[in-house]
Amino acid sequence: MTPEEVRASLKEKAIETKNKVIKPLYKQLLKNGWTLSQIDEMDIHFYLDLFKQEKVYIDQIKLF
């Protein structure tokens, strides 16, 4: 793929994710009584949580 095709593909995937996942999630949370501030606060905590490293022990790794 050319850089332009990669960019177009990523842009298309981002739009698809926004329309199929993020918008419905926000709409459902708002219907359930959440405020935009609460949703935004949840987003920040989620993104911060992504940077936490999980402990993995050697016996948990399956090679085959």
ChimeraX attribute file (.defattr): number of C-alpha atoms within 10 A of each C-alpha:
attribute: neighborCount
match mode: 1-to-1
recipient: residues
	/A:1	7
	/A:2	7
	/A:3	8
	/A:4	9
	/A:5	10
	/A:6	11
	/A:7	12
	/A:8	12
	/A:9	13
	/A:10	12
	/A:11	12
	/A:12	12
	/A:13	12
	/A:14	12
	/A:15	13
	/A:16	12
	/A:17	12
	/A:18	13
	/A:19	12
	/A:20	11
	/A:21	11
	/A:22	13
	/A:23	12
	/A:24	12
	/A:25	14
	/A:26	16
	/A:27	11
	/A:28	12
	/A:29	15
	/A:30	14
	/A:31	10
	/A:32	9
	/A:33	9
	/A:34	13
	/A:35	13
	/A:36	12
	/A:37	9
	/A:38	12
	/A:39	14
	/A:40	12
	/A:41	11
	/A:42	12
	/A:43	12
	/A:44	10
	/A:45	10
	/A:46	11
	/A:47	10
	/A:48	10
	/A:49	10
	/A:50	9
	/A:51	8
	/A:52	8
	/A:53	7
	/A:54	7
	/A:55	6
	/A:56	8
	/A:57	7
	/A:58	7
	/A:59	6
	/A:60	7
	/A:61	8
	/A:62	6
	/A:63	4
	/A:64	3
